[in-house]
């Protein structure tokens, strides 16, 4: 039973890391769920205070991930159309372009979204697209750092268990 719990926890950790890049998986919360599942293994000790603290961090990153791209677009002069376009572009980019869609999708989506609202302002649309891209990469970076930190904790707890 313990091997099943550890395997399931590892799966959630990996899904959380993948969620750093994929928009449909809440990366930090999924990785945290892996740590929570690991805490149910009888031979592995994870304190409740750590679970609460790490959940607060994962939840804060989850919330920030929804705010940062908006701030990036607004900082560079974009509006709602850029934000919506960036989100749609990300999903379509991943579906049709795979990993390259992570780069091209949000940028193109924000650019097209801003052009729809302000057709004559191509320079402003380009700035908004850069803001969307910077916001997206900032969110990915934060989620990846947390996912890797949870993976480190997972591996460390397994090392303590086995050695």
C-alpha contacts under 8 A as a table, 3 or more apart, distances in Angstrom:
res1	aa1	res2	aa2	distance
1	X	4	X	5.16
1	X	5	X	6.43
2	X	5	X	5.08
2	X	6	X	6.19
2	X	41	X	5.56
2	X	42	X	7.11
3	X	6	X	5.10
3	X	7	X	5.97
4	X	7	X	5.07
4	X	8	X	6.04
5	X	8	X	5.16
5	X	9	X	6.08
5	X	37	X	6.60
5	X	38	X	6.33
5	X	40	X	7.27
5	X	41	X	6.12
6	X	9	X	5.05
6	X	10	X	6.12
6	X	37	X	7.68
6	X	38	X	5.79
6	X	41	X	6.97
7	X	10	X	5.05
7	X	11	X	6.19
8	X	11	X	5.02
8	X	12	X	6.37
8	X	34	X	7.24
8	X	37	X	7.33
9	X	12	X	5.22
9	X	13	X	6.27
9	X	33	X	7.46
9	X	34	X	4.06
9	X	35	X	6.37
9	X	36	X	7.75
9	X	37	X	5.33
9	X	38	X	5.34
10	X	13	X	5.00
10	X	14	X	6.26
10	X	34	X	6.30
10	X	154	X	7.51
11	X	14	X	5.18
11	X	15	X	6.12
11	X	34	X	7.26
12	X	15	X	4.90
12	X	16	X	5.98
12	X	30	X	5.85
12	X	31	X	5.59
12	X	33	X	6.58
12	X	34	X	4.65
13	X	16	X	5.08
13	X	17	X	6.40
13	X	30	X	6.75
13	X	31	X	4.26
13	X	32	X	7.35
13	X	33	X	7.69
13	X	34	X	5.12
13	X	35	X	7.51
13	X	147	X	7.03
13	X	150	X	7.04
13	X	151	X	6.05
14	X	17	X	5.11
14	X	18	X	6.25
14	X	31	X	7.19
14	X	151	X	7.81
15	X	18	X	4.98
15	X	19	X	5.96
15	X	25	X	7.64
15	X	27	X	7.08
15	X	30	X	6.66
15	X	31	X	6.95
16	X	19	X	4.76
16	X	20	X	6.59
16	X	25	X	7.17
16	X	26	X	6.90
16	X	27	X	3.95
16	X	28	X	5.85
16	X	29	X	7.10
16	X	30	X	4.66
16	X	31	X	4.31
16	X	32	X	7.89
16	X	147	X	5.98
17	X	20	X	5.28
17	X	21	X	7.68
17	X	27	X	5.93
17	X	28	X	7.71
17	X	31	X	6.95
17	X	143	X	7.68
17	X	144	X	6.07
17	X	147	X	4.99
17	X	148	X	6.85
18	X	21	X	5.73
18	X	22	X	6.23
18	X	25	X	7.73
18	X	27	X	6.85
19	X	22	X	4.72
19	X	23	X	6.63
19	X	24	X	7.17
19	X	25	X	4.60
19	X	26	X	5.64
19	X	27	X	3.94
19	X	28	X	7.64
19	X	30	X	7.76
19	X	143	X	7.93
20	X	23	X	7.68
20	X	25	X	7.80
20	X	26	X	7.52
20	X	27	X	5.00
20	X	28	X	7.52
20	X	140	X	5.30
20	X	141	X	7.66
20	X	143	X	5.02
20	X	144	X	5.20
20	X	147	X	7.42
21	X	102	X	7.49
21	X	140	X	6.05
22	X	25	X	6.01
23	X	26	X	7.26
23	X	90	X	7.74
23	X	91	X	7.29
25	X	30	X	7.43
26	X	29	X	5.73
26	X	30	X	5.98
26	X	62	X	6.92
27	X	30	X	5.20
27	X	31	X	6.17
27	X	62	X	7.79
27	X	143	X	6.23
27	X	144	X	7.85
27	X	147	X	6.81
28	X	31	X	5.17
28	X	32	X	6.07
28	X	58	X	4.91
28	X	59	X	7.29
28	X	61	X	6.95
28	X	62	X	6.52
28	X	143	X	5.84
28	X	146	X	6.14
28	X	147	X	5.76
29	X	32	X	4.94
29	X	33	X	6.10
29	X	55	X	7.37
29	X	58	X	5.50
29	X	59	X	6.50
29	X	62	X	7.16
30	X	33	X	4.98
30	X	34	X	6.53
31	X	34	X	5.04
31	X	35	X	6.68
31	X	147	X	5.82
31	X	150	X	6.32
31	X	151	X	7.66
32	X	35	X	5.02
32	X	36	X	6.24
32	X	54	X	7.16
32	X	55	X	6.45
32	X	58	X	6.77
32	X	150	X	6.82
33	X	36	X	4.89
33	X	37	X	6.09
34	X	37	X	5.11
34	X	38	X	6.13
35	X	38	X	4.96
35	X	39	X	6.31
35	X	51	X	7.78
35	X	150	X	7.05
35	X	154	X	6.68
36	X	39	X	5.14
36	X	40	X	7.09
36	X	51	X	6.89
37	X	40	X	5.50
37	X	41	X	7.47
38	X	41	X	5.53
38	X	44	X	7.30
38	X	154	X	7.72
39	X	42	X	7.75
39	X	44	X	6.36
39	X	45	X	6.42
39	X	46	X	5.41
40	X	44	X	7.68
41	X	44	X	5.53
42	X	45	X	7.66
43	X	161	X	6.78
44	X	157	X	6.77
44	X	158	X	7.65
44	X	161	X	6.25
45	X	157	X	7.88
46	X	50	X	7.00
46	X	51	X	7.35
47	X	50	X	5.34
47	X	51	X	6.52
48	X	51	X	4.98
48	X	52	X	6.22
49	X	52	X	5.19
49	X	53	X	6.07
50	X	53	X	5.06
50	X	54	X	5.86
51	X	54	X	5.24
51	X	55	X	5.97
52	X	55	X	5.12
52	X	56	X	6.27
53	X	56	X	5.19
53	X	57	X	6.47
54	X	57	X	5.08
54	X	58	X	6.14
55	X	58	X	4.99
55	X	59	X	5.93
56	X	59	X	5.14
56	X	60	X	6.02
57	X	60	X	5.10
57	X	61	X	6.23
58	X	61	X	5.22
58	X	62	X	6.15
58	X	146	X	7.21
59	X	62	X	4.89
59	X	63	X	6.23
60	X	63	X	5.14
60	X	64	X	6.05
61	X	64	X	4.91
61	X	65	X	5.91
61	X	142	X	6.97
61	X	143	X	6.73
62	X	65	X	5.20
62	X	66	X	6.87
62	X	143	X	7.83
63	X	66	X	5.42
63	X	67	X	6.63
64	X	67	X	4.95
64	X	68	X	5.79
64	X	139	X	7.47
65	X	68	X	5.57
65	X	69	X	7.16
65	X	139	X	4.97
65	X	140	X	7.91
65	X	143	X	7.83
66	X	69	X	6.62
66	X	70	X	7.35
67	X	70	X	5.37
67	X	71	X	6.28
68	X	71	X	5.03
68	X	72	X	6.11
68	X	135	X	5.36
68	X	136	X	7.47
68	X	138	X	7.31
68	X	139	X	6.54
69	X	72	X	4.95
69	X	73	X	6.20
69	X	83	X	7.49
69	X	131	X	7.49
69	X	132	X	5.58
69	X	133	X	7.77
69	X	134	X	7.48
69	X	135	X	3.93
69	X	136	X	5.49
69	X	139	X	7.36
70	X	73	X	5.22
70	X	74	X	6.12
70	X	83	X	6.27
70	X	132	X	7.35
70	X	135	X	7.23
71	X	74	X	5.08
71	X	75	X	5.83
71	X	135	X	7.13
72	X	75	X	5.13
72	X	76	X	6.40
72	X	128	X	7.96
72	X	131	X	4.46
72	X	132	X	5.61
72	X	133	X	7.92
72	X	134	X	6.40
72	X	135	X	4.76
73	X	76	X	5.32
73	X	77	X	6.35
73	X	78	X	5.00
73	X	79	X	6.98
73	X	82	X	6.93
73	X	83	X	6.77
73	X	128	X	5.16
73	X	129	X	7.13
73	X	130	X	7.68
73	X	131	X	4.43
73	X	132	X	4.94
73	X	135	X	7.25
74	X	77	X	4.99
74	X	78	X	5.04
74	X	79	X	6.33
74	X	128	X	7.40
74	X	131	X	7.47
75	X	78	X	7.47
75	X	131	X	6.86
76	X	127	X	5.53
76	X	128	X	5.15
76	X	130	X	7.46
76	X	131	X	5.32
77	X	124	X	6.73
77	X	127	X	6.90
77	X	128	X	5.74
78	X	81	X	7.68
78	X	82	X	5.77
78	X	83	X	7.73
78	X	114	X	6.77
78	X	124	X	7.25
78	X	125	X	6.97
78	X	127	X	7.48
78	X	128	X	4.52
78	X	129	X	7.85
78	X	131	X	7.86
79	X	82	X	5.46
79	X	83	X	6.66
79	X	114	X	7.10
79	X	128	X	7.91
80	X	83	X	5.07
80	X	84	X	6.12
81	X	84	X	5.18
81	X	85	X	5.81
81	X	110	X	7.16
81	X	113	X	4.73
81	X	114	X	5.46
81	X	116	X	7.68
81	X	117	X	6.72
82	X	85	X	4.98
82	X	86	X	5.88
82	X	109	X	7.05
82	X	110	X	4.05
82	X	111	X	6.58
82	X	112	X	7.54
82	X	113	X	4.81
82	X	114	X	4.95
82	X	125	X	7.92
82	X	128	X	6.59
82	X	129	X	7.12
82	X	132	X	7.56
83	X	86	X	5.11
83	X	87	X	6.40
83	X	110	X	6.20
83	X	113	X	7.75
83	X	132	X	7.18
84	X	87	X	5.25
84	X	88	X	6.24
84	X	109	X	7.81
84	X	110	X	7.27
84	X	113	X	7.06
85	X	88	X	5.13
85	X	89	X	5.80
85	X	106	X	7.24
85	X	108	X	7.88
85	X	109	X	4.16
85	X	110	X	4.59
85	X	111	X	7.47
85	X	112	X	6.71
85	X	113	X	4.66
85	X	114	X	7.72
86	X	89	X	5.00
86	X	90	X	6.07
86	X	105	X	6.95
86	X	106	X	4.09
86	X	107	X	6.39
86	X	108	X	7.21
86	X	109	X	4.38
86	X	110	X	4.32
86	X	111	X	7.91
86	X	113	X	7.58
86	X	129	X	7.78
86	X	132	X	6.50
87	X	90	X	5.16
87	X	91	X	6.53
87	X	106	X	6.30
87	X	109	X	7.16
88	X	91	X	5.34
88	X	92	X	6.15
88	X	105	X	7.77
88	X	106	X	7.47
88	X	109	X	6.36
89	X	92	X	5.14
89	X	93	X	5.59
89	X	104	X	7.84
89	X	105	X	4.11
89	X	106	X	4.80
89	X	107	X	7.37
89	X	108	X	6.37
89	X	109	X	4.18
89	X	110	X	7.35
90	X	93	X	5.05
90	X	94	X	6.21
90	X	101	X	6.56
90	X	102	X	6.07
90	X	104	X	7.77
90	X	105	X	4.38
90	X	106	X	4.69
90	X	109	X	7.29
91	X	94	X	5.35
91	X	95	X	6.28
91	X	105	X	7.23
92	X	95	X	5.03
92	X	96	X	6.04
92	X	97	X	7.93
92	X	101	X	7.41
92	X	105	X	6.62
93	X	96	X	5.40
93	X	97	X	5.25
93	X	98	X	6.75
93	X	100	X	7.33
93	X	101	X	3.69
93	X	102	X	6.30
93	X	104	X	6.57
93	X	105	X	4.30
93	X	106	X	7.64
94	X	97	X	5.42
94	X	98	X	4.53
94	X	99	X	6.27
94	X	100	X	7.31
94	X	101	X	4.52
94	X	102	X	6.03
94	X	105	X	7.28
95	X	98	X	6.00
95	X	101	X	7.54
96	X	101	X	7.12
97	X	100	X	5.52
97	X	101	X	4.69
98	X	101	X	5.35
98	X	102	X	7.42
99	X	102	X	5.53
99	X	103	X	7.68
100	X	103	X	5.55
100	X	104	X	6.26
101	X	104	X	4.96
101	X	105	X	4.90
101	X	106	X	7.95
102	X	105	X	5.81
102	X	106	X	6.99
103	X	106	X	6.60
103	X	107	X	6.86
103	X	133	X	7.48
104	X	107	X	5.42
104	X	108	X	5.89
105	X	108	X	5.32
105	X	109	X	5.81
106	X	109	X	5.06
106	X	110	X	5.98
106	X	129	X	7.44
106	X	132	X	6.52
106	X	133	X	6.17
106	X	136	X	7.62
107	X	110	X	5.40
107	X	111	X	6.15
107	X	129	X	4.84
107	X	130	X	6.58
107	X	132	X	6.38
107	X	133	X	5.56
108	X	111	X	5.02
108	X	112	X	6.01
108	X	129	X	6.93
109	X	112	X	5.21
109	X	113	X	5.89
109	X	129	X	7.65
110	X	113	X	5.03
110	X	114	X	6.03
110	X	125	X	7.39
110	X	128	X	6.56
110	X	129	X	4.81
110	X	132	X	6.52
111	X	114	X	5.33
111	X	115	X	6.13
111	X	125	X	5.05
111	X	126	X	5.77
111	X	128	X	6.73
111	X	129	X	4.92
112	X	115	X	4.97
112	X	116	X	6.15
112	X	125	X	7.56
113	X	116	X	5.24
113	X	117	X	6.68
114	X	117	X	5.25
114	X	118	X	6.01
114	X	119	X	7.62
114	X	124	X	7.86
114	X	125	X	5.07
114	X	128	X	7.30
115	X	118	X	4.96
115	X	119	X	4.53
115	X	120	X	7.42
115	X	121	X	6.94
115	X	122	X	6.60
115	X	125	X	5.86
116	X	119	X	5.64
118	X	121	X	5.56
118	X	122	X	7.91
118	X	125	X	7.82
119	X	122	X	6.89
121	X	124	X	5.31
121	X	125	X	6.26
122	X	125	X	4.97
122	X	126	X	6.14
123	X	126	X	5.11
123	X	127	X	6.32
124	X	127	X	5.07
124	X	128	X	6.19
125	X	128	X	5.08
125	X	129	X	6.15
126	X	129	X	5.01
126	X	130	X	6.31
127	X	130	X	5.12
127	X	131	X	6.28
128	X	131	X	4.95
128	X	132	X	6.21
129	X	132	X	5.04
129	X	133	X	6.21
130	X	133	X	5.04
130	X	134	X	6.11
131	X	134	X	5.13
131	X	135	X	6.03
132	X	135	X	5.09
132	X	136	X	6.01
133	X	136	X	5.04
133	X	137	X	6.18
134	X	137	X	5.21
134	X	138	X	6.12
135	X	138	X	5.13
135	X	139	X	6.27
136	X	139	X	5.22
136	X	140	X	6.21
137	X	140	X	4.98
137	X	141	X	5.99
138	X	141	X	5.13
138	X	142	X	6.29
139	X	142	X	5.23
139	X	143	X	6.17
140	X	143	X	5.18
140	X	144	X	5.94
141	X	144	X	5.14
141	X	145	X	6.16
142	X	145	X	5.24
142	X	146	X	6.39
143	X	146	X	5.25
143	X	147	X	6.05
144	X	147	X	4.97
144	X	148	X	5.99
145	X	148	X	5.20
145	X	149	X	6.09
146	X	149	X	4.96
146	X	150	X	6.20
147	X	150	X	5.19
147	X	151	X	6.17
148	X	151	X	4.85
148	X	152	X	6.10
149	X	152	X	5.02
149	X	153	X	6.31
150	X	153	X	5.00
150	X	154	X	6.10
151	X	154	X	4.95
151	X	155	X	6.19
152	X	155	X	5.15
152	X	156	X	6.00
153	X	156	X	5.00
153	X	157	X	6.03
154	X	157	X	5.28
154	X	158	X	6.24
155	X	158	X	5.04
155	X	159	X	6.08
156	X	159	X	4.96
156	X	160	X	6.22
157	X	160	X	5.06
157	X	161	X	6.18
158	X	161	X	4.92
158	X	162	X	6.11
159	X	162	X	5.22
159	X	163	X	5.79
160	X	163	X	5.51
